[in-house]
Amino acid sequence: MDTMRDRFITTTSQLLEEEPRLAVVLADISADGFAPARRAHPDRVINVGIREQLLIGAGAGMALTGMRPIMHTFASFLVERPFEQVKLDFGHQGVGGILVSAGGSYDWPAGGFTHMSPGDVALLDTLEGWTVHVPGHPDEAEALLRGAVDGDDRVYVRLSLQANREARPVAGGGGFSVLREGRGGTVVAVGPMLGNVLTATEGLDVSVLYATTVRPFDAAGLRRAVGAGARADVVIVEPYLAGTSTARANEALMEVPHRVLGLGVGRAELRRYGQLDEHLAAHGLDARGLRERITGFLRG
């Protein structure tokens, strides 16, 4: 199976042939993969080098002329480093564009904390009007990217090396998909967390929802899933900062007695490089860690 980043490159290169207003702005990352597209469309595939603030500014300038820009680099350099430009050049100026990241929270541990961005979605949450997609499979990444190119809004597509074994249909309108139904609680699995969540909840009497779009948050879908019981217990498992979506869940369930547990990447920096699987285990996001934390919460 190709990676989400590989699929992003091939899909975007094809879309450049089909969509004359589409442009790609790079900051060295993935430049080799886009070399053929750059030769074919030198005016619409631009590499600004390791200048992330310019990456965002150039993309916003293109958007002001009516183009549909895709800006791409590692998440830490796409959202965190040029955050002021994301806030002002897109939000303040009221234009749309697509941010497509790679690297995620712990995809390349050898790169150290400079190349990790567990807080990217929480940071974008401080801004108005961003749609956030977190695919769990390359097929889902392609579908979400193609949908984003057709629009004019502000979209963040968060890619990862971690992927589920099989693709799920991308829910129309960004709603949560119901994969299992149960009466003992509701677990929301975001993107590449689904595989471990399904293993961790095997045999438990819980509902499992799957989300590839987390902003806007599917409040109505969550309310339907918890039903009309006396109380609701909800666990949200996200591949970035733990608790990022708990406020949204609390808002959705404000008229229902409820408890919400947000699982994800902890705030403490893990200072040993390790491997991706070791980071998952250290944050309690492997199947064993999830099983312990979910059952412990639901018994409470």
Helices and strands as residue ranges (DSSP letters): H 4-18, E 22-26, H 35-40, E 45-47, H 52-64, E 68-74, H 75-75, I 76-80, H 83-85, I 86-92, E 97-102, G 109-111, G 113-115, H 120-124, E 130-133, H 138-149, E 154-158, G 172-174, E 177-180, E 186-190, G 191-193, H 194-200, E 207-211, E 213-215, H 219-226, E 232-241, H 246-252, E 258-265, H 276-282, H 287-299
